[in-house]
Amino acid sequence: MDISGLSVSYTSGTINTGLEIAMLSKALDTAESAAQVLTEMMGQAAIIPGLGEHIDIRA
């Protein structure tokens, strides 16, 4: 393979790696946001007195 072919191949691989890192970063940001919302919802549910004290197991 010649130098120009190696250069194009290397550049293409670098671009793909950069894109993969950007996508993983966005997925991590989305997961962190979802975790924050879930934590807030769990905190709000704990405020309701008596919630979850009784479970009907004879259905």
C-alpha positions in Angstrom: 0.0 0.0 0.0 1.3 3.5 -0.8 1.7 6.4 1.5 -1.4 8.2 0.3 -3.5 5.1 0.8 -2.2 4.7 4.4 -2.9 8.4 5.1 -6.5 8.1 3.9 -7.0 4.9 5.9 -5.5 6.5 9.0 -7.6 9.7 8.7 -10.8 7.6 8.1 -10.1 5.6 11.2 -9.4 8.7 13.3 -12.7 10.3 12.2 -14.6 7.1 13.0 -12.9 6.9 16.5 -13.8 10.6 17.1 -17.4 9.9 16.1 -17.6 6.9 18.4 -16.3 8.9 21.3 -18.7 11.7 20.7 -21.7 9.2 20.6 -20.6 7.5 23.8 -20.2 10.9 25.5 -23.8 11.9 24.4 -25.1 8.5 25.7 -23.3 9.1 29.0 -24.8 12.6 29.3 -28.3 11.2 28.6 -27.9 8.4 31.2 -26.8 10.9 33.8 -29.8 13.1 33.1 -32.1 10.1 33.4 -30.5 9.1 36.7 -31.0 12.6 38.1 -34.7 12.7 37.1 -35.2 9.2 38.6 -33.5 10.2 41.9 -35.7 13.3 42.1 -38.8 11.2 41.5 -37.8 8.7 44.2 -37.3 11.6 46.6 -40.8 13.0 45.9 -42.5 9.6 46.3 -41.0 9.2 49.8 -42.9 12.3 50.9 -46.3 10.6 50.6 -47.0 9.0 54.0 -48.2 5.4 54.0 -47.2 4.8 50.4 -46.2 1.2 50.0 -47.1 0.1 53.6 -49.7 -2.4 52.5 -49.5 -4.8 49.6 -52.4 -7.1 48.5 -50.8 -10.5 47.8 -54.2 -12.2 47.3 -55.0 -11.2 43.8 
